[in-house]
Amino acid sequence: MVAPHAGELIQELILANTSKLPVNAIFNKIYPYPVASRINQQIVVKDKEESLTNSIKKLLRIAFKIFS
């Protein structure tokens, strides 16, 4: 990986891979302050969004409007 902050980005993925952690381990991680490795979490979120059906997306939008 060649990018700004590459060391910070890759270490989380290497740990997850060598520890055989599920993708949800990164998805559920709480970052106490802004860090570059949050990009890993955003990639997982996009992947999860793509797996949702249109009906589920619609229900989530409605629920978000009600509870926000």
DSSP file (Angstrom, degrees, kcal/mol; ACC not computed):
  #  RESIDUE AA STRUCTURE BP1 BP2  ACC     N-H-->O    O-->H-N    N-H-->O    O-->H-N    TCO  KAPPA ALPHA  PHI   PSI    X-CA   Y-CA   Z-CA
    1    1 A M              0   0    0      0, 0.0     2,-0.5     0, 0.0     9,-0.1   0.000 360.0 360.0 360.0 129.1    0.0    0.0    0.0
    2    2 A V        +     0   0    0      4,-0.1     0, 0.0     3,-0.0     0, 0.0  -0.957 360.0 106.3-124.5 111.0    1.4    3.4   -1.0
    3    3 A A  S >  S-     0   0    0     -2,-0.5     3,-1.7     0, 0.0     4,-0.2  -0.967  76.9 -69.0-170.0 161.7   -0.6    6.3    0.4
    4    4 A P  T 3  S+     0   0    0      0, 0.0    -2,-0.0     0, 0.0     0, 0.0  -0.457 124.4   9.0 -60.1 136.4   -0.4    9.0    3.0
    5    5 A H  T 3> S+     0   0    0     -2,-0.1     4,-2.1     1,-0.1     3,-0.4   0.764  83.5 151.5  63.4  27.4   -0.7    7.3    6.4
    6    6 A A  H <>  +     0   0    0     -3,-1.7     4,-2.9     1,-0.2     5,-0.3   0.868  66.9  57.1 -58.1 -38.2   -0.4    3.9    4.8
    7    7 A G  H  > S+     0   0    0      1,-0.2     4,-1.6    -4,-0.2    -1,-0.2   0.894 108.7  45.9 -60.8 -39.9    1.1    2.4    7.9
    8    8 A E  H  > S+     0   0    0     -3,-0.4     4,-0.7     2,-0.2    -1,-0.2   0.880 115.4  47.3 -69.4 -38.0   -1.9    3.5   10.0
    9    9 A L  H  X S+     0   0    0     -4,-2.1     4,-0.9     1,-0.2     3,-0.2   0.920 114.9  43.0 -70.6 -43.9   -4.3    2.1    7.3
   10   10 A I  H  X S+     0   0    0     -4,-2.9     4,-2.8     1,-0.2     5,-0.2   0.809 100.0  68.4 -78.3 -29.6   -2.7   -1.2    6.7
   11   11 A Q  H  X S+     0   0    0     -4,-1.6     4,-2.3    -5,-0.3    -1,-0.2   0.882 100.3  49.8 -60.0 -38.3   -1.9   -2.2   10.4
   12   12 A E  H  X S+     0   0    0     -4,-0.7     4,-2.2    -3,-0.2    -1,-0.2   0.901 112.8  46.8 -65.8 -40.9   -5.6   -2.6   11.2
   13   13 A L  H  X S+     0   0    0     -4,-0.9     4,-2.4     2,-0.2    -2,-0.2   0.880 111.6  50.6 -70.3 -38.1   -6.2   -4.8    8.1
   14   14 A I  H  X S+     0   0    0     -4,-2.8     4,-3.1     2,-0.2     5,-0.3   0.928 111.0  49.2 -64.4 -44.5   -3.1   -6.9    8.8
   15   15 A L  H  X S+     0   0    0     -4,-2.3     4,-2.1    -5,-0.2     6,-0.2   0.931 112.4  47.7 -60.0 -46.0   -4.3   -7.5   12.4
   16   16 A A  H  <>S+     0   0    0     -4,-2.2     5,-2.7     1,-0.2     4,-0.3   0.903 115.4  45.9 -61.7 -41.2   -7.8   -8.4   11.3
   17   17 A N  H ><5S+     0   0    0     -4,-2.4     3,-0.9     3,-0.2    -2,-0.2   0.941 114.8  44.0 -69.5 -48.6   -6.4  -10.8    8.7
   18   18 A T  H 3<5S+     0   0    0     -4,-3.1    -1,-0.2     1,-0.3    -2,-0.2   0.812 117.2  46.6 -69.2 -28.5   -3.8  -12.5   10.9
   19   19 A S  T 3<5S-     0   0    0     -4,-2.1    -1,-0.3    -5,-0.3    -2,-0.2   0.464 108.0-127.4 -88.9  -2.0   -6.2  -12.9   13.8
   20   20 A K  T < 5 +     0   0    0     -3,-0.9    -3,-0.2    -4,-0.3    -4,-0.1   0.887  45.7 173.0  55.6  42.5   -8.9  -14.1   11.4
   21   21 A L      < -     0   0    0     -5,-2.7    -1,-0.2    -6,-0.2    -2,-0.0  -0.537  32.7-112.6 -78.6 146.2  -11.3  -11.5   12.6
   22   22 A P    >>  -     0   0    0      0, 0.0     3,-1.8     0, 0.0     4,-0.6  -0.336  28.9-106.6 -72.4 162.1  -14.7  -11.2   10.8
   23   23 A V  H >> S+     0   0    0      1,-0.3     4,-2.1     2,-0.2     3,-1.1   0.832 118.1  67.6 -57.3 -33.2  -15.4   -8.0    8.8
   24   24 A N  H 3> S+     0   0    0      1,-0.3     4,-2.9     2,-0.2    -1,-0.3   0.745  86.0  69.2 -62.1 -22.6  -17.8   -7.0   11.6
   25   25 A A  H <4 S+     0   0    0     -3,-1.8     4,-0.3     2,-0.2    -1,-0.3   0.890 107.6  37.1 -63.0 -37.8  -14.8   -6.5   13.9
   26   26 A I  H X< S+     0   0    0     -3,-1.1     3,-0.9    -4,-0.6    -2,-0.2   0.886 116.1  53.8 -77.6 -40.9  -13.8   -3.5   11.8
   27   27 A F  H 3< S+     0   0    0     -4,-2.1    -2,-0.2     1,-0.2    -3,-0.2   0.886 112.7  43.4 -60.2 -40.2  -17.4   -2.4   11.3
   28   28 A N  T 3< S+     0   0    0     -4,-2.9    -1,-0.2    -5,-0.2    -2,-0.2   0.469  86.5 119.7 -87.5  -2.1  -18.1   -2.4   15.0
   29   29 A K    <   -     0   0    0     -3,-0.9     2,-0.6    -4,-0.3    -3,-0.1  -0.383  55.9-142.9 -67.6 139.2  -14.9   -0.7   16.0
   30   30 A I        -     0   0    0     -2,-0.1    -2,-0.1     2,-0.0    -1,-0.1  -0.917   6.6-153.9-106.2 123.5  -15.3    2.6   17.8
   31   31 A Y        -     0   0    0     -2,-0.6     4,-0.0     1,-0.1    -2,-0.0  -0.864   3.4-155.1 -96.5 120.6  -12.7    5.2   17.0
   32   32 A P  S    S+     0   0    0      0, 0.0    -1,-0.1     0, 0.0    -2,-0.0   0.688  77.7   7.2 -72.3 -16.8  -12.2    7.7   19.9
   33   33 A Y  S    S-     0   0    0     -3,-0.0     2,-0.2     0, 0.0     0, 0.0  -0.964 102.4 -66.9-155.1 163.7  -11.0   10.5   17.7
   34   34 A P        +     0   0    0      0, 0.0     2,-0.3     0, 0.0     3,-0.0  -0.367  59.3 167.2 -62.2 126.0  -10.6   11.1   13.9
   35   35 A V    >   -     0   0    0     -2,-0.2     3,-1.5     1,-0.1     4,-0.2  -0.955  46.4-118.8-136.1 155.7   -8.0    8.7   12.5
   36   36 A A  T >  S+     0   0    0     -2,-0.3     3,-1.9     1,-0.3     4,-0.2   0.819 107.1  70.4 -63.8 -30.5   -7.0    7.8    8.9
   37   37 A S  T >> S+     0   0    0      1,-0.3     3,-1.4     2,-0.2     4,-0.8   0.581  73.3  85.6 -69.5  -6.1   -7.9    4.1    9.5
   38   38 A R  H <> S+     0   0    0     -3,-1.5     4,-2.2     1,-0.3    -1,-0.3   0.744  74.1  74.8 -62.3 -19.5  -11.6    5.0    9.7
   39   39 A I  H <> S+     0   0    0     -3,-1.9     4,-2.0     1,-0.2    -1,-0.3   0.863  89.1  57.6 -59.8 -33.9  -11.5    4.7    5.9
   40   40 A N  H <> S+     0   0    0     -3,-1.4     4,-1.7     1,-0.2    -1,-0.2   0.912 106.8  47.6 -61.3 -42.1  -11.3    0.9    6.5
   41   41 A Q  H  X S+     0   0    0     -4,-0.8     4,-2.4     1,-0.2    -2,-0.2   0.891 108.7  54.0 -66.4 -39.4  -14.6    1.1    8.4
   42   42 A Q  H  X S+     0   0    0     -4,-2.2     4,-2.3     1,-0.2    -1,-0.2   0.858 106.2  52.9 -64.7 -34.7  -16.2    3.3    5.6
   43   43 A I  H  X S+     0   0    0     -4,-2.0     4,-2.1     2,-0.2    -1,-0.2   0.911 109.5  48.5 -65.7 -42.0  -15.3    0.6    3.0
   44   44 A V  H  X S+     0   0    0     -4,-1.7     4,-2.5     2,-0.2    -2,-0.2   0.904 110.2  52.3 -64.1 -40.7  -17.0   -2.1    5.1
   45   45 A V  H  X S+     0   0    0     -4,-2.4     4,-2.6     2,-0.2    -2,-0.2   0.928 109.3  48.9 -61.4 -45.4  -20.1    0.2    5.5
   46   46 A K  H  X S+     0   0    0     -4,-2.3     4,-1.9     1,-0.2    -1,-0.2   0.901 110.9  51.0 -61.2 -40.2  -20.2    0.7    1.7
   47   47 A D  H  X S+     0   0    0     -4,-2.1     4,-0.9     1,-0.2    -1,-0.2   0.914 111.5  47.1 -63.2 -43.0  -19.9   -3.1    1.2
   48   48 A K  H  < S+     0   0    0     -4,-2.5     3,-0.5     1,-0.2     4,-0.5   0.887 109.2  54.8 -65.7 -38.8  -22.8   -3.7    3.7
   49   49 A E  H >< S+     0   0    0     -4,-2.6     3,-1.2     1,-0.2    -1,-0.2   0.892 104.4  54.4 -61.5 -39.5  -24.9   -1.1    2.0
   50   50 A E  H 3< S+     0   0    0     -4,-1.9    -1,-0.2     1,-0.3    -2,-0.2   0.770 103.2  56.6 -67.0 -24.8  -24.5   -2.8   -1.4
   51   51 A S  T 3< S+     0   0    0     -4,-0.9    -1,-0.3    -3,-0.5     2,-0.2   0.575  87.7  99.0 -84.4  -7.5  -25.8   -6.0    0.1
   52   52 A L  S <  S-     0   0    0     -3,-1.2     2,-0.1    -4,-0.5    -3,-0.0  -0.539  74.1-124.6 -79.6 143.4  -29.1   -4.5    1.2
   53   53 A T     >  -     0   0    0     -2,-0.2     4,-2.3     1,-0.1     5,-0.2  -0.414  26.3-108.7 -77.9 162.9  -32.2   -4.9   -0.8
   54   54 A N  H  > S+     0   0    0      1,-0.2     4,-2.2     2,-0.2     5,-0.1   0.861 119.1  54.7 -61.1 -36.1  -34.1   -1.8   -2.0
   55   55 A S  H  > S+     0   0    0      2,-0.2     4,-2.3     1,-0.2    -1,-0.2   0.908 108.6  47.3 -66.0 -40.7  -36.9   -2.6    0.4
   56   56 A I  H  > S+     0   0    0      2,-0.2     4,-2.6     1,-0.2    -2,-0.2   0.913 110.8  52.2 -66.2 -41.5  -34.6   -2.7    3.4
   57   57 A K  H  X S+     0   0    0     -4,-2.3     4,-2.2     1,-0.2    -2,-0.2   0.910 110.1  49.1 -58.9 -42.2  -33.0    0.6    2.3
   58   58 A K  H  X S+     0   0    0     -4,-2.2     4,-2.2     2,-0.2    -2,-0.2   0.922 111.2  49.1 -64.3 -44.4  -36.4    2.2    2.1
   59   59 A L  H  X S+     0   0    0     -4,-2.3     4,-2.7     1,-0.2    -2,-0.2   0.897 110.7  50.7 -62.2 -40.8  -37.3    0.9    5.6
   60   60 A L  H  X S+     0   0    0     -4,-2.6     4,-2.6     2,-0.2    -1,-0.2   0.893 108.8  51.3 -65.1 -39.6  -34.1    2.2    7.0
   61   61 A R  H  X S+     0   0    0     -4,-2.2     4,-2.0     2,-0.2    -1,-0.2   0.918 112.2  46.7 -62.5 -42.7  -34.6    5.7    5.5
   62   62 A I  H  X S+     0   0    0     -4,-2.2     4,-2.1     2,-0.2    -2,-0.2   0.933 113.3  48.3 -63.9 -46.5  -38.1    5.8    7.0
   63   63 A A  H  X S+     0   0    0     -4,-2.7     4,-2.5     1,-0.2    -2,-0.2   0.894 109.9  52.7 -62.0 -40.5  -36.8    4.6   10.4
   64   64 A F  H  X S+     0   0    0     -4,-2.6     4,-0.8     1,-0.2    -1,-0.2   0.903 109.2  49.0 -62.8 -40.8  -34.0    7.2   10.3
   65   65 A K  H  < S+     0   0    0     -4,-2.0     3,-0.3     1,-0.2    -1,-0.2   0.884 112.9  47.9 -66.2 -37.5  -36.5   10.0    9.6
   66   66 A I  H  < S+     0   0    0     -4,-2.1    -2,-0.2     1,-0.2    -1,-0.2   0.920 117.8  39.1 -68.9 -43.4  -38.7    8.9   12.5
   67   67 A F  H  <        0   0    0     -4,-2.5    -1,-0.2     1,-0.2    -2,-0.2   0.392 360.0 360.0 -94.0   4.1  -36.0    8.6   15.1
   68   68 A S     <        0   0    0     -4,-0.8    -1,-0.2    -3,-0.3    -2,-0.1   0.455 360.0 360.0-113.1 360.0  -33.8   11.6   14.2
